[in-house]
Amino acid sequence: MKVADFMTRQVVTVTPETSILAAARLMLDHKISGLPVVTNEGRVVGIISEHDLLRGGKNDLQTARMHWLRLMIEQANLADETAWFQERKVCEAMTPDPVTITETAPLEEAGRLIGENDIKRLPVVRDHKLVGVIARADIVRAIVHAARKIADAAKRDEMMDARLLELERQSLVHRARSSA
């Protein structure tokens, strides 16, 4: 199975100059947790995810967690945070140079890259341009598809075995009648 067999082809994207607020709205509207960041030519230059938004552009994860926890508890500086979301651009918070995969790569390679890099999705590229996204959910869908195929093959084998037994039985019955 290839990545192309299970990837999502219609992908919601943003540019590096998209506001963080607009990116967050797109994620909410489309019920997705991340967006490929592409140039006007379609080249993948980053990924913006919920993780990046929660990190708020801060490199120290512990500081970012404490920052958001304090905001939720104290409801402090919410005006500053709103301004941050409206004025800052995706390029300031995105993860640059994401791991990518080609559409002709084996699905196992996508699963390996997702697991090794502890990420939820891989942009799928052809000549460095975005053609889709393969996500963990797509890998799960592929596993279910493969399991179904195996189960169907096992059923066909059982049916074939039953038919062969019936033919053998009929042959024995026919021989017994012929020799009598």
N, C-alpha and C positions, 0 to 999 in steps of 0.2 A: 504494500500500500504506500502511496506517495502522499506528500503534504497536500498537493493539489486536490486530492480526493476528499479531503475533510476541512480544508481551510474556508474561512469566511471571505468571500470575494468583495462584497460591498462593505467597505470600511469607512467609518467616520474618522476623519483626520482633522488636525489643526496645523497651522504654520507656526514657526518660532515667534512670530509677532502677534499671535492671537493673545488676547488678555487671559489671564488665569481664570477670571470669573466666567468668561465665555467657554473656556475649556471645561470648567466644573459643571456649567449648565448642560453642555453637550453630554457629559458623562451621566448626569442625572436623567436627562430626557431620554437617552438611549439605553439606560440601565446597564452601563458598562463601567468597568473600573479603570480603564486606561485608553489612551489614544495615541496612535503613531503621530509623530511630528514630522511633517514633510515640507520640502521646499516647493516653490511654485512649479518646478519641473518634476515633482513627484519623488525626489530622492529622500530617503529616510535619514533624518538627522538626530532623532531622539524619540523618547516615549515620555508622555506625561501621565502619571497614574495618581490614584487616590493617595497612595503612599507619598508621592512627591508633594501633593497639595497639603497633606497633613504635616509634612516635614517643613513646609513653608519656606523652602529655599535654604534652610539651615542644614549644615553638614553634620552637626552633632545630633544624632538621633535622640539621645537622652534629653538634651536641652529642648529639642522640638516637642517631645512627649510632655515634658513638664510645662512648656509654654501653652500647649493646647489644653492641658488639664487645668492649669490656672485660669485660662480664659473661660472655660466651661463653669468652673466653680465660682469664680469671682465676677464673671461677666465684665471683666475689666478690658479696657482698650479695644472694645469691639469696633469702634469707629476707625481705629488704626488698621485693624484687620480687614475691614470692608474696603478701605482704601488700597491696602496691599493687593487684594484680589482684583480690584478694578484697574489699578495702574500698572501692575507688574505684568510682564509678558511671559509666555510659556517658556521661552528660552532661558529664563532666569531660574526656573524650578524643575525643568525636565531632566531626565536622565539622558545624557548625550551618548551618541554612538552605540545604540542598542545592539544586542546580539540579533542577527537576522538569519534567515534560512531561505533556500530557493524552493520553488514549487515542485521541483523534480526530486528533491531529497526524500529519502525514506522516512516514513512516519516515525520510525523508531529513533531517528536522529533528532527529530523535533522533541520527542519526549525526553531524550537524554539531555538536550540543551536546556529545556525548561527545568528539569530536575537539578542539573548541575549548577545552574545560575540562580535557582530559587526565584523564578519569575513566573508570571501568569500567562504571558503571551509572547509570541515571536512575530515580528513583521515578516511577511513573505515577499521576497524581492525577485525581480527579473531585471538584469542589467542595472542593479542598484536602485531600481524604481519599485515602489510599493504596488503589489498586485493582490495582496490579501493579508490575513492574519490567521495564525493557528494558535489556539488557546488550549489551556488544560482541559476545558470542557469538550473541545473537539477531539482531543486524545481519548477521553473517556467514551465519547460517542463512537470512535473507531474501535475501541476495545469491545463495546457492546455489539457492534456490527460484526466483528470477527467471531465473537462468541456465538452469535446467531448462525453464522455460516458454518461453524463447526458443528453446532447442534443439528442444523438441517442436513449436513453431510452424514452425521451419525444416524439420523432417521432414515435417510435414503439407504444407508448400508443395512440397517435392520430390515427394511422392506425388501431389499434385494436378497438378503439371507433367507427371509421367509418365502420369497418366490422360488428361490433355488431349492429349498427344502420341499416345497410343494411339487415342483417339477420332478425331483428325485423320487418322491412318494408315488407320483403318478406313473413314473417310469417303472418302478418296482411293481406296482399294481398291474400295469400293462404286461410286463414280463411274466408275472404269475398267471395271468389269464391265458397268455399265449402258450405257456408250457403245460397248461392243464388240459 
